[in-house]
């Protein structure tokens, strides 16, 4: 019996796995990390709520219950979930077409979206569909994230300058409108915004251990209060009801489902994709636990569903807060619980103090987060290593900038799926030769010194065979025969790379073998795996080829051909 196998309770409620051995060493790390992330989360939550078109206080709501739920059900012990910029801007992009930001209808719509995002993620986890996240490639995700960063930044120019800039899903529209209003900027508002940016940038550079964003917010509040900047036209948050609202189920009746579902699917998909990528990155440095993709879907779904009942908009894993959580020694999900407790305390005690918080200061927080989202390093890496994937990243970037957030991610998903289909439709099929003074066979294009057999070609297929690539298989075999320039008597097919075959592939292989046999060419298979050989046997292909024409490896097949050749020569 495997003693390491987890019980169902420990597998589906991961907190029971680490809580039983929880002690002071873990608590010290979690306490330090939780407080640090909580300090960072307070200003970020308000800024990202504003980015989502929600009143700033809803950022607090999204930073309490979802964090606790994830701490209980999530498998990553360092992932810091909560409001994030990308998800916030996607929510705004989807909901802004149906209602005006900040209105009661808009808030109701966003909470419904949050609930449906949770249901979607929960069901995907329940049906173990975590594998679907592998279809969004890194270059596509990087291109989308980088473009979204510019859209996020441009969306804050109006609040930064104190002018009216209509939000749009098109980056160039917002930039053009902001530039056209440059001469109309509001001096005091711009001063607060630029001052906040300066404070954040300076502290990050010269005092990185200090909570730069929180200090910028506190400074902006003090300046606005002492100078009564609201009297001079600086927009402030104003009165916000302290305490937690009464939990309630989001209103789903009358919801425009067809208009909402693209946003729900995009947020559910991308929110989880970015979260699992972060969780896996941390897991590689922490070998004490295993991140389960399906359980992560289950946990994120529960966090968003439960969060929506408590007036939270959709949450995901935050790159910056996860890094801070890990760097400050977070050992378990208790760090998230501590961060949530800090936000809850702030909601109860500090709400009156944010009355004078200028919107320009929140815009500064968002704008200073933008450079971290633009993946210049990944673009350089792809340009140096894989130009084709660089073009893929660039295409996704341009599509997102030109078409909008939701359309951009849709283009990215379609491109990713197209790549998967293309690559599986054109598998790697090569002709092999023997490396001199060895029994090793390699691709002749890479090793032109490889030795070949007279009247024989050896072909290796590096992919499973199915209906989409069988036509290419036939074409490639004809091409390799032509390129060999040989009067063929034998074709050796190295099937070590074939993991599966479908019915179409079995029919295609039978056609290929029949064609060779009509031309008196023997077909030999080597390295056929057990499940594939079983398929050959059940389909009758085993008998068509002949059971004696299957060998464990190429060397055995070639030795058999050499013996046959010697016997023929001897008889002659």
C-alpha positions in Angstrom: 0.0 0.0 0.0 1.2 3.5 -0.8 1.4 5.4 2.5 2.0 8.7 0.6 -1.4 8.6 -1.1 -3.6 11.3 0.3 -7.0 10.6 1.7 -10.0 12.2 -0.1 -10.4 14.8 2.6 -6.8 15.9 2.4 -6.9 15.9 -1.4 -10.1 18.0 -1.7 -9.6 20.2 1.4 -5.8 20.8 1.3 -5.8 22.9 4.4 -6.2 19.6 6.4 -2.9 18.5 4.9 -0.8 21.3 6.3 -2.8 22.4 9.3 -2.2 19.2 11.3 1.5 19.8 11.4 1.2 23.6 11.7 3.6 25.2 14.3 5.4 28.3 15.4 8.1 28.2 12.6 5.4 28.3 9.9 3.3 30.9 11.8 6.3 33.3 12.0 6.8 33.1 8.3 3.1 33.3 7.5 2.6 36.2 9.9 5.4 38.3 8.3 4.2 37.5 4.8 0.5 38.0 5.6 1.0 41.4 7.1 3.3 42.6 4.3 0.9 41.4 1.6 -2.0 42.9 3.5 -0.3 46.3 3.6 0.2 46.0 -0.2 -3.3 44.7 -0.8 -5.1 47.6 0.9 -4.2 50.3 -1.7 -4.1 47.8 -4.6 -7.6 46.5 -3.9 -9.1 50.0 -4.1 -7.1 50.9 -7.3 -8.1 47.6 -9.1 -11.7 48.0 -8.1 -11.6 51.4 -9.8 -10.0 49.8 -12.8 -12.9 47.3 -12.9 -15.4 50.2 -12.9 -16.5 49.5 -9.4 -16.5 51.8 -6.3 -13.1 51.4 -4.5 -14.7 49.8 -1.4 -15.5 46.7 -3.6 -11.8 46.1 -3.7 -11.9 45.4 0.0 -14.8 43.0 -0.4 -12.8 41.1 -3.0 -9.9 40.8 -0.7 -11.5 39.0 2.3 -13.7 36.0 1.7 -12.1 34.8 -1.6 -8.7 34.8 0.1 -10.0 32.6 3.0 -11.8 30.2 0.7 -8.7 29.8 -1.4 -6.5 29.2 1.7 -8.9 26.3 2.6 -9.2 24.7 -0.8 -6.2 25.8 -2.8 -3.1 23.6 -3.3 -0.5 26.4 -3.6 0.7 27.6 -0.3 2.2 30.9 -1.6 -0.2 32.0 -4.3 -1.7 35.4 -3.3 -5.2 35.6 -4.8 -7.3 38.8 -4.9 -8.0 41.7 -7.2 -5.6 41.9 -10.2 -5.2 44.4 -13.0 -5.8 42.1 -15.9 -9.0 40.5 -14.6 -10.2 44.0 -13.5 -9.8 45.5 -17.0 -11.4 42.4 -18.6 -14.4 42.7 -16.3 -14.7 46.4 -17.2 -14.3 45.7 -20.9 -17.2 43.2 -20.8 -19.6 45.0 -18.4 -19.1 48.6 -19.8 -21.0 47.6 -23.0 -24.1 46.8 -20.9 -24.1 49.5 -18.2 -22.4 52.7 -17.0 -19.4 52.1 -14.7 -20.1 52.5 -11.0 -23.9 52.5 -11.3 -26.2 50.1 -9.4 -27.0 48.2 -12.5 -23.3 47.9 -13.4 -22.4 46.6 -9.9 -25.2 44.1 -10.0 -24.0 42.9 -13.4 -20.3 42.5 -12.2 -21.4 40.5 -9.2 -23.4 38.2 -11.4 -20.3 37.8 -13.7 -18.2 37.0 -10.6 -20.7 34.2 -9.6 -20.8 32.8 -13.1 -17.0 32.9 -13.4 -16.9 30.9 -10.1 -19.5 28.4 -11.4 -17.5 27.9 -14.7 -14.2 27.3 -12.9 -15.8 25.0 -10.3 -17.4 22.9 -13.0 -14.2 22.7 -15.0 -12.4 21.5 -11.8 -15.2 19.0 -11.1 -14.9 17.5 -14.6 -11.1 17.6 -14.4 -10.6 20.0 -17.3 -7.5 21.6 -16.0 -5.6 20.2 -19.1 -7.4 22.8 -21.2 -5.2 25.5 -19.8 -2.3 24.0 -21.7 -3.8 25.2 -24.9 -2.9 28.9 -24.2 0.8 29.1 -25.1 3.2 31.3 -23.3 3.9 33.7 -26.3 0.2 34.2 -26.7 -0.3 34.9 -23.0 2.7 37.3 -23.0 1.4 39.2 -26.0 -2.0 39.6 -24.5 -0.7 40.6 -21.1 1.7 43.2 -22.6 -1.1 44.7 -24.7 -3.5 44.7 -21.8 -0.9 46.6 -19.8 -1.0 49.5 -22.2 -4.8 49.5 -22.3 -4.8 49.5 -18.5 -2.4 52.4 -18.4 -4.2 54.5 -21.0 -7.5 53.9 -19.2 -6.1 55.9 -16.2 -5.0 59.0 -18.1 -8.3 60.8 -17.5 -8.1 60.3 -13.7 -4.5 61.2 -13.7 -5.0 64.5 -15.6 -8.3 65.4 -14.1 -10.1 65.4 -17.5 -12.9 63.4 -19.0 -11.5 60.5 -21.1 -14.2 58.0 -22.1 -13.0 54.5 -21.5 -12.8 52.3 -24.6 -11.7 48.8 -25.4 -9.4 50.4 -28.1 -6.1 51.7 -26.7 -5.5 54.1 -29.5 -8.9 55.7 -28.9 -8.1 56.5 -25.2 -4.6 57.7 -26.1 -5.8 59.9 -28.9 -8.6 61.5 -26.7 -6.2 62.0 -23.8 -3.6 63.7 -26.0 -6.4 65.9 -27.5 -7.2 67.1 -23.9 -3.6 67.7 -22.8 -4.2 71.4 -22.7 -7.3 71.0 -20.6 -5.7 69.1 -17.7 -6.5 70.0 -14.1 -3.4 71.2 -12.4 -4.0 70.1 -8.8 -5.2 66.7 -9.9 -2.2 66.2 -12.2 0.1 67.3 -9.4 -1.4 64.7 -7.0 -1.1 62.0 -9.6 2.5 62.8 -10.7 3.5 63.3 -7.0 2.1 59.8 -6.1 3.9 58.2 -9.1 7.2 59.9 -8.0 6.8 58.7 -4.4 6.1 55.1 -5.5 9.0 55.0 -8.0 11.4 56.7 -5.6 10.6 54.3 -2.7 10.8 51.3 -4.9 14.3 52.3 -5.9 15.8 53.6 -2.7 13.7 52.0 0.0 12.3 48.8 -1.5 11.3 47.3 1.8 8.8 50.1 2.5 5.2 49.8 1.3 5.5 52.3 -1.5 1.9 52.2 -2.7 0.4 52.5 0.8 2.7 55.4 1.7 1.7 57.2 -1.5 -2.0 56.7 -0.7 -1.5 58.0 2.9 0.5 61.0 1.6 -2.2 61.8 -1.0 -4.9 61.6 1.7 -3.1 63.9 4.1 -2.3 66.4 1.3 -5.9 66.4 0.1 -7.3 66.7 3.7 -4.9 69.5 4.8 -5.3 71.5 1.6 -9.0 70.6 1.1 -8.2 69.8 -2.5 -11.8 68.7 -3.2 -12.7 72.4 -3.1 -10.3 73.0 -5.9 -11.9 70.3 -8.2 -9.7 67.3 -7.2 -12.0 64.3 -7.3 -11.9 62.2 -4.1 -13.5 58.9 -3.0 -15.8 60.6 -0.6 -18.1 58.9 1.9 -18.1 55.1 2.0 -20.2 52.9 4.2 -17.9 51.2 6.8 -18.4 47.5 7.6 -19.4 44.6 5.5 -22.6 44.5 3.4 -25.2 41.8 4.0 -24.4 38.6 2.0 -26.8 38.0 -0.9 -27.0 35.9 -4.0 -26.2 37.9 -7.1 -29.2 38.7 -9.3 -29.2 36.4 -12.3 -32.8 37.0 -13.4 -33.0 39.0 -16.6 -29.2 38.7 -17.2 -28.3 39.2 -20.9 -26.6 35.8 -21.1 -25.4 35.9 -24.6 -23.7 39.2 -24.0 -22.2 38.2 -20.7 -20.9 34.7 -21.3 -17.9 35.7 -23.5 -16.7 37.9 -20.6 -17.4 35.1 -18.1 -15.5 32.5 -20.1 -12.6 34.9 -20.9 -12.2 35.9 -17.2 -12.6 32.3 -16.0 -10.0 31.0 -18.5 -7.4 33.7 -18.3 -7.8 34.2 -14.5 -7.1 30.6 -13.9 -4.3 30.4 -16.5 -2.3 33.2 -15.0 -2.9 31.8 -11.5 -1.8 28.3 -12.3 1.3 29.6 -14.1 2.2 31.5 -10.9 1.5 28.6 -8.7 3.5 26.2 -10.8 6.5 28.6 -10.9 6.5 28.8 -7.1 6.0 25.0 -6.7 9.2 24.4 -8.7 11.2 26.2 -5.9 9.2 24.5 -3.2 9.3 20.7 -3.4 7.3 20.2 -0.1 3.9 20.1 -1.9 2.3 19.5 -5.3 0.0 21.9 -7.2 -3.0 20.1 -8.7 -4.5 22.0 -11.7 -8.0 20.5 -11.3 -8.1 21.2 -7.5 -6.9 24.8 -8.3 -9.9 25.2 -10.7 -12.1 23.9 -7.9 -10.6 26.3 -5.4 -10.7 29.4 -7.6 -14.3 28.6 -8.6 -15.4 28.3 -4.9 -13.5 31.5 -4.1 -15.3 33.5 -6.8 -18.7 32.0 -6.1 -18.5 32.5 -2.4 -16.9 35.9 -2.9 -19.8 37.1 -5.1 -22.2 36.4 -2.3 -20.1 38.8 -0.2 -20.1 41.5 -3.0 -16.6 40.6 -4.4 -15.9 40.9 -8.1 -13.7 38.2 -9.8 -10.3 37.4 -8.3 -7.2 35.6 -9.5 -3.5 35.1 -8.5 -1.4 38.3 -8.3 2.1 38.2 -9.6 3.4 41.0 -7.5 1.7 39.9 -4.2 2.7 36.2 -4.8 6.3 37.3 -5.2 6.1 39.3 -2.0 4.3 36.5 -0.2 7.0 34.0 -1.1 10.0 36.4 -0.5 8.7 37.1 3.0 8.6 33.5 4.1 5.0 32.4 3.6 4.8 28.7 4.5 1.1 27.9 4.1 -2.3 29.4 3.2 -2.5 30.9 6.7 -0.6 33.9 5.2 -3.6 34.6 3.0 -5.9 34.4 6.0 -3.8 36.9 7.8 -3.8 39.3 4.8 -7.6 38.9 4.6 -7.9 39.7 8.3 -5.9 42.9 7.8 -8.2 44.1 5.0 -11.2 43.2 7.1 -9.8 45.3 9.9 -9.1 48.2 7.5 -12.7 47.9 6.3 -14.0 48.3 9.8 -11.7 50.9 11.1 -10.0 52.9 8.2 -12.9 53.6 5.8 -13.5 57.1 7.3 -9.9 57.9 6.7 -10.1 57.3 2.9 -12.8 60.0 2.5 -10.1 62.3 1.1 -8.3 59.8 -1.1 -7.9 61.3 -4.6 -8.7 59.2 -7.6 -5.5 60.4 -9.1 -3.5 58.6 -6.4 -5.3 55.3 -7.3 -4.6 56.0 -11.0 -0.9 56.4 -10.0 -0.9 52.9 -8.3 -2.3 51.3 -11.5 0.0 53.2 -13.9 3.1 52.3 -11.9 2.1 48.6 -12.1 1.9 48.7 -15.9 5.7 48.2 -16.6 5.7 45.0 -14.6 3.0 43.6 -16.9 4.9 44.4 -20.2 6.9 41.3 -20.9 9.9 42.8 -22.7 12.2 40.1 -21.5 10.0 37.4 -23.0 9.9 39.2 -26.3 13.8 39.4 -26.4 14.0 35.7 -25.5 11.7 34.7 -28.3 13.4 37.0 -30.8 16.7 35.3 -29.9 15.5 31.8 -29.6 12.3 31.3 -31.7 11.3 33.9 -34.2 8.1 32.1 -35.2 6.8 32.4 -31.6 8.0 36.0 -31.4 5.7 36.7 -34.4 2.9 34.9 -32.6 3.4 37.1 -29.5 3.5 40.2 -31.7 0.3 39.1 -33.5 -1.6 38.6 -30.2 -0.3 42.0 -29.0 -1.5 43.8 -32.1 -4.9 42.0 -32.0 -5.5 43.0 -28.4 -4.4 46.6 -29.0 -6.5 46.9 -32.2 -9.6 44.8 -31.3 -9.8 45.0 -27.5 -9.2 42.9 -24.4 -11.8 40.2 -24.9 -11.3 40.0 -28.7 -7.5 39.8 -28.2 -7.7 36.9 -25.8 -10.1 35.2 -28.2 -7.6 35.6 -31.1 -4.9 34.3 -28.8 -6.9 31.1 -28.0 -7.7 30.5 -31.6 -4.1 31.0 -32.6 -3.0 28.6 -29.9 -5.5 25.9 -31.0 -4.4 26.5 -34.6 -0.8 25.9 -33.7 -1.7 22.6 -31.9 -3.8 21.4 -34.8 -1.1 22.4 -37.3 1.8 20.8 -35.4 -0.2 17.5 -34.9 -1.2 17.6 -38.6 2.4 17.8 -39.8 4.4 15.5 -37.5 8.1 15.1 -37.6 8.8 12.2 -40.0 12.5 11.7 -40.9 14.8 9.3 -42.7 17.4 7.6 -40.5 21.0 6.5 -41.0 23.4 4.5 -38.8 26.1 6.5 -37.0 29.5 4.9 -38.1 31.0 2.5 -35.6 27.7 2.3 -33.6 24.3 0.7 -33.5 22.7 4.2 -33.1 20.4 5.5 -35.8 19.8 9.3 -36.3 18.1 11.8 -38.6 20.1 12.0 -41.8 19.5 15.7 -42.2 21.2 16.3 -38.9 23.8 13.6 -39.3 24.6 13.4 -43.0 27.5 11.0 -42.2 25.0 8.4 -41.3 25.2 5.1 -43.2 22.2 3.7 -45.1 21.2 0.3 -46.3 21.1 -0.7 -50.0 17.5 -0.7 -51.3 16.2 0.1 -47.9 15.0 3.3 -46.2 14.5 3.6 -42.4 11.7 6.1 -41.5 11.0 7.4 -37.9 7.5 8.8 -37.1 7.6 11.1 -34.0 3.8 11.5 -33.4 0.6 9.6 -32.7 -1.3 9.0 -35.9 -4.9 10.2 -36.4 -7.3 11.4 -39.0 -5.7 14.9 -39.3 -2.2 13.7 -40.2 -2.6 10.5 -42.1 -2.6 12.3 -45.5 0.6 14.0 -44.6 2.1 10.6 -43.6 1.4 9.2 -47.0 2.9 12.3 -48.8 6.0 12.3 -46.6 6.7 8.6 -47.2 6.5 9.2 -51.0 8.8 12.2 -50.6 11.4 10.3 -48.6 11.3 7.4 -51.1 11.9 9.9 -54.0 14.7 11.7 -52.1 16.5 8.5 -51.3 16.9 7.7 -55.0 16.8 4.0 -54.2 15.1 1.1 -55.9 13.4 0.1 -52.8 13.0 -3.5 -51.6 12.3 -2.8 -47.9 10.9 0.1 -45.8 11.6 0.0 -42.1 9.2 2.1 -40.0 10.5 3.0 -36.6 7.3 3.4 -34.5 8.9 4.2 -31.2 7.4 7.7 -31.3 3.8 6.5 -32.0 1.8 6.5 -28.8 -1.6 6.0 -30.4 -3.4 5.3 -33.6 -7.1 5.9 -34.5 -9.3 4.1 -37.1 -8.4 6.5 -39.9 -4.7 5.9 -39.2 -5.1 2.1 -39.3 -6.9 2.3 -42.7 -4.2 4.7 -44.0 -1.4 2.3 -42.8 -3.1 -0.6 -44.5 -3.3 1.4 -47.8 0.4 2.3 -47.5 1.4 -1.3 -46.9 -0.8 -2.6 -49.8 0.8 0.0 -52.0 4.3 -1.1 -51.1 3.4 -4.8 -51.5 2.0 -4.2 -55.0 5.5 -2.9 -55.8 7.1 -5.9 -54.1 8.4 -3.8 -51.2 8.5 -5.3 -47.8 7.3 -3.2 -44.8 9.0 -3.8 -41.4 8.0 -2.2 -38.1 10.3 -1.6 -35.1 9.8 -0.3 -31.6 6.0 -0.6 -31.7 4.6 0.0 -28.3 2.2 -2.5 -26.6 -1.1 -0.5 -26.9 -0.3 0.3 -30.5 0.5 -3.3 -31.3 -2.8 -4.3 -29.7 -4.6 -1.9 -32.1 -2.7 -3.5 -35.0 -3.8 -6.9 -33.9 -7.4 -6.1 -33.4 -7.7 -4.3 -36.7 -6.0 -7.1 -38.7 -3.1 -4.9 -39.6 -0.8 -7.3 -37.8 -1.7 -10.1 -40.2 -1.4 -7.8 -43.2 2.2 -6.9 -42.3 3.1 -10.3 -41.0 3.9 -11.0 -37.3 7.5 -11.9 -38.3 8.0 -8.3 -39.6 7.9 -6.7 -36.1 11.2 -6.1 -34.3 12.1 -4.5 -30.9 14.6 -2.1 -32.5 16.1 -1.0 -35.8 19.4 -2.9 -35.2 17.5 -6.3 -35.0 15.6 -5.5 -38.1 18.7 -4.6 -40.1 20.5 -7.7 -38.8 17.7 -9.8 -40.1 17.8 -8.2 -43.5 21.6 -8.7 -43.7 21.2 -12.4 -42.9 18.5 -12.7 -45.6 20.8 -10.9 -48.1 23.7 -13.2 -47.2 21.5 -16.3 -47.6 20.3 -15.1 -51.0 23.9 -14.4 -52.1 25.0 -17.9 -50.8 22.3 -19.6 -52.8 23.1 -17.6 -55.9 
